Structure formats: structure tokens, C-alpha cells
Amino acid sequence: MAARRLPLILGLLGLPWLIAACFPPLNHDSAAVLTWAQRMVAGERLYIDLIDVNPPMIFWLNLPPAAVAGWIGLPAPVLLVLWYAALSLGGLALALPFLPRVLPEGARWGLLTAAVGALLILPAHSFTQREHLLLALALPYLLHALARAEGLRAPSMMATAALFAVAVCLKPHFLALPAGVEAYLLIQRGLRTSLRDPVIAVMVGIGLAYLAAVVWLTPAYFQTILPMMAELYTGAGTDWGHLLLGDQVPPLILGGLILGGIGW
């Protein structure tokens, strides 16, 4: 009985942090993207009237709260927080029924507790950032990946895969996460099983549809923004020594080796 109530208990414990995220200030990056989305609702054109280097998915995702705020008069930042929270909770709700089938009870407690901390407490000022949304929508996908590795199937797997594919489209390098997971499943299950897996077809289909939508709806992203970014980064140069030996890459590699060894 306690295990069944665990999601509710942890959700109530995390509720104060969700409420706190609705209060100002909103993360500066999220606020800028939301402002651009509000201007898009008002009729301005992305990459023509509004110049930004980010791919369009994040602006399109912000259109619902930006539009609803204009209709009902509620603060757009609050609606943005609630919108992302709804997406995150929706994905987790689809995956939770699979927890007892892929993890023992102790691991379920640990996973859900860590999820509440990672999604509600740890983000703090970074709530609504793209990395935060990726993590939220990756968790149900990863839970279903455990089930897929065991040969289990359910319609909800396609829904969580679709939500995760949208999150992956936020930044190009986010593609590394599903590529790694699907490569593991390919080794685990074999090529024939992976090719028949509808989850892969859903994610690839959404990725191709997004690429087509960018070409059709925002051609200026390829015509203007990408060449501008290439010129900027090429002209600025890259100090590979500082990048590889600085204060970010070595700690990540060291932490990954340690935690990977523990996990193994």
C-alpha cells in the first residue's frame, strides 16, 4: 500500500518547490524565449523580425502559454511554469505503471525520490530551461526503454517516445541521448527486433516532421541564422586546450567514470 502511495507522497513533498517556481524571477533565458513567443503571437516573424540563434522548437513550445496569457490575462511566466510541469507530469504518469514490472520496490523508491529532487528541487532558478525539460521527458522514455529491453510493450510507450522526441528537437546535441539508448537496445535485442520496434519509428518520424516544418515555416533559419553562426564561431576560433583541460570537461569525465563504475 505504501508503494502505491509513493508517487502521491513525493509529489506533495515537491509541491512547494513547484509553487516557488511560479514566483519571479523567471530564468533569464526562459524569459527571453517567452518574450519572443509573445511577440510571435502578436504577429512578428521568427528569424526575420526576431533574431535568435536557437532552433525554432523552443519558441513553438512556448506559444501555448504565450497565447493563453493574452486571452485570459494571467501572467505568462506562471503559465509557462505550469505548462512545462504538465508536460513533465504527463510523461511520468504514462510511465509509472511500468515501474513495478522493471524495478524492485527499493529501486522504485530511490528512482522516484531522485526524480522529484532532479525535477523540482535541484533546478531552482533553471526551472523551464531546455535541459530541465529534456530531463523531465527523458525519464519516462528511459523507464520504457528498460521495459523494451525485457520485450514488454504498451501503447503508452509511443506517447512517451513522442514527448521525448520533441524534447530532443530542442537542441541538436540532445540527439546523443536517444542514440546511445537505442544503440544499447540494438546490442541487447538484435537488429531484427530493433527494426520492428514502433518506438523508433515514432521518434524518427517526429524528427523528420520537425525538420520539414523548419524548412517550410522558418526557412530563414537555414538561409540566415546558420550561416551567421558559422561565421561567428569560425571567426572567434576555438581554444581546444582550454576546452579539454579547463574546469568543465575533466570533471565531467571523472564524474562519469566514477558514477559509471558504481552503476556497473
C-alpha positions in Angstrom: 0.0 0.0 0.0 2.8 2.4 0.8 4.5 1.7 -2.5 1.2 2.6 -4.3 1.0 5.9 -2.4 4.7 6.8 -3.0 4.1 8.9 -6.1 1.5 10.9 -4.3 3.6 11.4 -1.2 6.7 12.5 -3.2 4.5 14.8 -5.4 3.2 16.5 -2.3 6.7 16.9 -0.9 7.8 18.5 -4.2 4.7 20.8 -4.5 6.3 23.7 -2.5 9.2 23.9 -5.0 6.8 23.9 -7.9 4.8 26.7 -6.4 8.0 28.6 -5.7 9.0 28.2 -9.4 5.8 30.2 -10.3 7.1 33.3 -8.5 9.6 35.8 -10.1 12.2 36.0 -11.3 11.9 33.6 -14.2 15.1 32.3 -15.6 16.6 34.9 -17.9 16.9 32.5 -20.9 13.4 31.2 -20.5 12.1 34.8 -20.1 13.8 35.9 -23.3 12.3 32.9 -25.2 8.9 33.5 -23.7 9.0 37.2 -24.7 9.9 36.2 -28.3 6.9 33.8 -28.3 4.6 36.6 -27.1 5.8 38.8 -29.9 5.2 35.9 -32.4 1.6 35.7 -31.1 1.4 39.4 -31.8 2.4 38.8 -35.4 6.2 39.2 -35.6 8.1 36.6 -37.6 10.8 34.4 -36.1 14.3 34.9 -37.7 13.0 37.9 -39.7 11.6 40.3 -37.1 13.0 38.4 -34.2 16.7 37.4 -34.5 17.8 34.5 -32.3 20.3 31.6 -32.8 18.1 28.9 -31.1 16.3 26.4 -33.3 12.5 27.1 -33.5 11.2 24.2 -31.4 11.6 26.1 -28.1 9.7 29.1 -29.4 6.9 26.9 -30.8 6.7 25.1 -27.4 6.3 28.5 -25.7 3.4 29.6 -27.9 0.6 27.9 -25.9 1.3 29.7 -22.6 2.1 33.0 -24.5 -1.2 32.8 -26.4 -3.3 31.7 -23.3 -1.8 34.6 -21.3 -3.0 37.0 -23.8 -6.5 35.5 -23.9 -7.2 35.2 -20.1 -4.9 37.9 -18.7 -2.8 35.6 -16.4 0.9 36.2 -16.1 2.7 34.4 -18.9 5.7 33.2 -16.7 3.3 31.4 -14.4 1.5 29.7 -17.3 4.9 28.8 -18.7 5.9 27.0 -15.5 2.6 25.2 -15.3 2.7 24.2 -18.9 6.1 22.6 -18.6 5.1 21.0 -15.3 2.0 19.5 -17.0 4.2 18.1 -19.8 6.6 16.6 -17.3 3.9 15.1 -15.1 2.0 13.8 -18.1 5.1 11.9 -19.3 5.8 10.4 -15.8 2.1 9.4 -15.4 2.4 7.4 -18.6 5.5 5.6 -17.4 4.7 5.0 -13.7 2.5 1.8 -14.3 5.7 0.1 -15.7 7.8 0.7 -12.6 6.7 -2.5 -10.8 7.5 -4.5 -13.9 11.0 -3.3 -14.4 12.3 -2.3 -11.0 12.2 -3.8 -7.5 10.4 -1.8 -4.7 13.6 -0.4 -3.2 14.8 0.9 -6.6 11.4 2.4 -7.2 11.7 4.4 -4.0 15.2 5.6 -5.0 14.3 6.5 -8.6 11.1 8.5 -7.7 12.8 10.3 -4.9 15.7 11.2 -7.2 13.2 12.3 -9.9 11.5 14.7 -7.5 14.8 16.2 -6.5 16.1 16.5 -10.0 12.9 17.9 -11.5 11.6 20.2 -8.7 14.3 20.9 -6.1 17.6 20.9 -7.9 16.6 23.0 -10.9 15.7 26.1 -8.8 16.2 29.1 -11.0 16.8 26.9 -14.1 13.2 25.5 -14.0 11.8 25.8 -17.6 15.2 25.6 -19.1 15.6 23.3 -22.1 17.8 20.9 -20.2 15.3 20.7 -17.5 12.5 19.8 -20.0 14.8 17.2 -21.6 15.4 15.5 -18.3 11.7 15.5 -17.4 10.7 13.9 -20.7 13.7 11.6 -20.8 12.8 9.8 -17.5 9.6 8.2 -18.9 11.4 7.3 -22.1 14.2 5.7 -20.1 11.8 3.7 -18.0 10.1 2.4 -21.1 13.5 1.6 -22.5 14.0 -0.8 -19.6 10.7 -2.4 -20.4 11.5 -2.6 -24.1 14.8 -4.4 -23.2 12.7 -7.0 -21.5 10.4 -7.4 -24.5 7.4 -5.6 -22.9 5.0 -3.5 -24.9 2.3 -0.9 -24.2 0.6 1.9 -26.2 1.9 4.4 -23.7 5.5 3.8 -24.9 4.7 5.6 -28.2 3.3 8.6 -26.3 6.4 8.9 -24.1 8.6 8.4 -27.1 6.8 11.2 -28.9 7.2 13.6 -26.0 10.8 12.7 -25.6 11.4 13.2 -29.4 10.0 16.8 -29.1 12.4 17.5 -26.2 15.4 16.1 -28.3 14.5 18.6 -31.0 15.2 21.5 -28.7 19.0 21.2 -29.3 20.9 19.2 -31.9 23.3 17.6 -29.4 20.4 16.3 -27.4 20.2 13.6 -30.1 23.2 11.8 -28.3 20.9 10.6 -25.6 18.4 8.5 -27.7 21.2 7.5 -30.0 23.0 5.9 -27.0 19.9 4.3 -25.6 18.8 2.8 -28.9 22.3 1.6 -29.6 22.3 -0.3 -26.3 18.9 -1.8 -27.1 20.2 -2.8 -30.6 23.0 -4.7 -28.9 20.7 -6.1 -26.3 17.9 -7.3 -28.6 19.4 -7.7 -32.0 18.9 -5.8 -35.3 15.6 -7.5 -36.4 13.8 -6.7 -33.1 15.0 -3.1 -33.2 13.9 -2.6 -36.8 10.4 -3.7 -35.9 10.2 -1.5 -32.8 7.5 1.2 -33.4 9.0 3.5 -30.7 12.0 4.1 -33.1 9.6 4.8 -36.0 7.7 7.4 -33.8 10.9 9.2 -32.8 12.4 9.2 -36.3 9.0 10.4 -37.8 8.8 13.3 -35.4 12.4 14.3 -36.0 11.8 14.3 -39.8 8.5 16.1 -39.5 10.2 18.8 -37.3 13.0 19.2 -39.9 10.4 19.6 -42.7 8.5 22.1 -40.6 11.6 24.2 -40.0 12.4 24.2 -43.7 8.8 25.2 -44.6 7.8 27.6 -41.8 11.2 29.2 -40.9 13.5 28.9 -44.0 15.4 32.0 -42.7 16.9 29.7 -40.0 18.9 27.9 -42.7 19.3 30.9 -45.0 20.4 33.5 -42.4 20.9 32.2 -38.9 23.1 29.1 -39.5 25.5 31.0 -41.9 25.7 33.8 -39.3 26.5 31.4 -36.5 29.1 29.6 -38.7 30.8 32.8 -39.4 30.7 33.9 -35.8 32.2 30.7 -34.4 34.8 30.3 -37.2 36.0 33.9 -36.7 36.1 33.6 -32.9 38.2 30.4 -33.0 38.2 27.6 -30.5 40.8 27.2 -27.8 40.7 23.4 -27.6 43.4 23.2 -24.9 41.3 25.3 -22.6 38.1 23.4 -23.5 39.6 20.0 -22.8 41.7 20.9 -19.8 39.5 23.6 -18.3 37.0 23.4 -15.5 34.2 21.6 -17.2 35.2 18.6 -19.4 37.7 16.9 -17.0 35.3 17.0 -14.0 32.5 15.6 -16.3 34.8 12.8 -17.5 36.0 12.0 -13.9 32.4 12.0 -12.5 31.2 9.9 -15.4 33.9 7.3 -14.8 33.2 7.1 -11.1 29.4 7.0 -11.3 29.5 4.7 -14.3 31.7 2.3 -12.3 29.3 2.4 -9.4 26.3 1.9 -11.7 28.0 -1.0 -13.4 
